[in-house]
Amino acid sequence: MSEEAAKKDLGDKLTAVFNGLTELRVFTIVDDVPVEISTTQDNRTIATFATVKPDVPALITVFNLIDGDVVNVIAPSLADNAEIRAYHTAQVEKSLAVLPANIQALVGLGKAILDEFT
């Protein structure tokens, strides 16, 4: 592989990684849901959950970090459950609190990698 092709390949991989960082998703699912925890070759932990039930009660919050859009989905059966909603809100707040430092670290890493190859 030529040096130019290697740079393009690295650039494509970095773009894919950073594109995956454009959303923050918080799920609070109130049900027995099978969860599979696995580790990728690069030592990332992945939690995969699935359910065959069509109406699993859940609270879902998705933040688009680029344009600032926020989408909330609240199962009707949880709309009046203050305890679950407070828990979900706390999880969203914790996620948002660590986000700036994580993004700053990733940007620094990306710049360091690009500087190494340019």
N, C-alpha and C positions, 0 to 999 in steps of 0.2 A: 504494500500500500504506500503510495507516495505521501510525502509530508503534507501536501495540500489536501489530499483525501483524508488523511488522519485528522487534520485540523477541522475539516468539515464534519467528519464523523463525531469528533468530540463536541463540536458546536451543536450538532443535532441532538446529542445525548443530553447536554446541559440544558438546551431549550426544552426538551421533554421533561426533565426534572423540574425546572422552574415553572413550566406550564401546569404541572401537577400541584403546585403550591398556590394556585390562585383561588382556592376555595378552602374554607374552614367548615367542617361538617361535625355537628354534635347530635348524636342519636341517644335518646333515652327510651328503651323498649321495656315495657312492663309485661313480661310473659316468659315462659320457659322457651328459650331460643337456643338451638345448638350453636355453639361458637367453636371455631377451629382456630387455634393459634399456631402460626408457623413462622419460621425464620428464613429469610432469603439468603442467597449466597453472599450478599454484601452486609449481612448481619442486621437487616431491618426486621422488625416484628410486624407481622400482618395478622389482623383479627378478621376473620370472615364469619359472618353470621347469615343464617338462612332460616326461613320458616315456610312451612307449607300452608299455614293458616292465612287466609286472605285478609283478615281484619285484626291484626296484632296491634294492641294499643301502644302508641308511641308518640313522643315529642321529638321533632326534628327541626334543627336550625341549620341553615346553610348561609354562610357569608361569602359573597363574591368580593375578594380582596382587591380586585382591580377597579370595579365600578361602584363598589359600596352597597350593592343590592343585598338585602337580607330576606330570606324566605323562612317562614315558620310554619310548620305543620303540627297541628294539635288534634289528637284523636278526640272525638266528642266525649268518649267515656272518661277522658282525663281532664277535660276542660275545667271542672270544678275541684280537682284534686290539688289542693294547695301544697301539700307535702311533696308530691312528685314534681310539680311545676317549680317549686323552690329548688329542689335538687337539680333539675335540668338547668335552671338559670345559673346556679352556682357552677355547674360544669362549663357552661358557655363562658362565664366570667373568667374562670381559671384558664380556659383555652385562649381567650383574648389577652390575658395578662402575660402569658409567656410568648405570645406570637411575635411581638417586635424584636425581642432578643434573638429568637430563632431565625427570623428573616434576616436580621443584620449579620448573624453568623454565616448563614448560607450565602448571602451576597459576598461577604468577605472571602469565603471559600471559592466561590465562582470566579471572583476577580483574581485570586491567587493562581487558580488553575489556568485561566485564560492568559495571565501574564507569563506563566511558565511555557506556554505553547505559542505565544505570539512574539 
